[in-house]
Amino acid sequence: MRKFLVVLDDSRECLNAMRFAALRAAKTGGGVQILSVIAPEEFNHWIGVGDLMREEARERIEAHYEVFAKWMRDRQGIDPELVIREGEAVPEILDQIREDPEIGVLVLGAGTDSKGPGPLVTQLARSSGSLPVPVTIVPGGLSKERLEAVC
């Protein structure tokens, strides 16, 4: 089975990337893997405090994931898989792709503000020629209706 890997973060454009991944997976008989990366700088505190913060970050990720997972299950018949990794986002994304041979497409949402498409899109675009899978960049400003028409 081909999986669409989509990154769960706090960005607004993440929503369109999730929708696109679920719609494409439903139409092509694929799956969705949702990856969330916890940055290491969040835990540069005393050991006990860092462990507590790590657990709180995981709980926030799981709660956020459940919102998307319920929508995917109810609307698209897709049961997504959650993966949580710790480290720098881009290397962790690439490691996840290398470690799971079923991942066939990386889906990213592009930001709509004047600062550019966002850090993940910018960083991964630099190495796009050597990525192990195709990357689909979903515009963050694309309406739900237009997104559904495209898929």
N, C-alpha and C positions, 0 to 999 in steps of 0.2 A: 504494500500500500504506500502510495506517495503521501507524505505529510507536508502541509504548509506550516512553516515555522513563523510565528508572529511574536513580536516583542511586546510584553506588557510593561508599561511604565506610566508615569504620571502625566504624560503629554496628551493634549486634546486630539492630536492626529492619530493616536493609538486606536481610537474608536473606529475610524474608517478602515484601518489595517485589519482589525478584528473582523469587521463585517465582510470585507473582501475575502479574507482567508476562509471564513465559514461558508460564504456563498460559493466560492470556487471548489472547495472541498465537497460540498453537497452535490454540485453539478458534475464533478468528475469522479466521484466515488473515493475521494481521498480522506485524509484526516487532518486535524489541526493540533499542533503542539504549541502551547503558549509558554514562552520563556520570560522569566523575570530575573533580572540580575541585581543583586544587592551590592552596592559599591563598598569597597573596603574602608574608605574614610569615615563611613558611618559608625565604625566601631573602634576608633582610636582613643579609647578611654580605658579606665581600669577594667580588669578582666570581668568582674561581676557585672559592671554596668554595660560593657560591650555585649556580653551574653544576653542580658535582658533586652537591649536594643535590637539585637539580631532576631530574637524571638518575636518582638513586637513588629519588626519589619516583615517577617514571615507571615504573621497573622494578618497584617494589612494586605499583603499580596494575595493571600488565600481568599480574603473577603472580596477583594476587587475581582479576582479570577472567577469567583462563584457567580458574580453578576453576568459576566460574559459567557460563562459556561451554561448558565440557565437559558440565556437567549439562544445560544447555539443549539442546545438540545431541543428547546421548544419550537424554534422557528425553522431550523435547518436540519434537524435530526442528526446533528454532529455531536459526539461526546469528546470534547477536547481533553488533552493531556497537559498537566501543569508540570513545568520543570523550573526549579529555583536554583540559581547558581550564585556564587559569591566571587567578586573580582571586578575587573574593569570590563565594561559592557562589550566592546568590540571583540577582544580576545575570547571572552566567554561565549559570545554568539558563534564565532568561528569554531571554537572547540566543540560546541554542541552539534553543529552541522557535521563536523568530522566524525564525531562519536556515534551519531545516529544515521546509518546509511539510508533509512527510509525518508529522511528529509529531502524533498525535491525542489522546494522553492522557499526563499526567504521573503517575507512580506513586511514592508516597512511603511509607516505613514509619514508623509512629508508635511512639515509645518507650513503655516500660511502667513507668518509675520515677516517683517522686512529683514530679519536677521538671517534668513535663509531657511533651508528645508529641515534643519535640526541636526544635532551632533551625530546621531547614528547614520543618517543618510549621507551627510558630508564625509564622515570618516570611511564608511564602506564604499562610497563612490570612488574614492582614491585608489582602492585596491580591487575594483569591480572586475577587472580583466583576469585576476587570478583567483577569484572566489570559486569554491567548489560547487556552487549551485546558482541558478539564476536568481536575480533579485527583482521583485515587483515593488515599485514605489507607488503608493496610493496617495493622491492629493488629499490633504486634510480638509480642504474646502469643498470637496465633491459632495453634492447632496445625496441623501440616502436613495432617492429615486434614480438618480443618474448612476449611482454605484450599482444598483440592482439591474439597471438596463445594460450596463457594461458587462456584468458577469453572466 
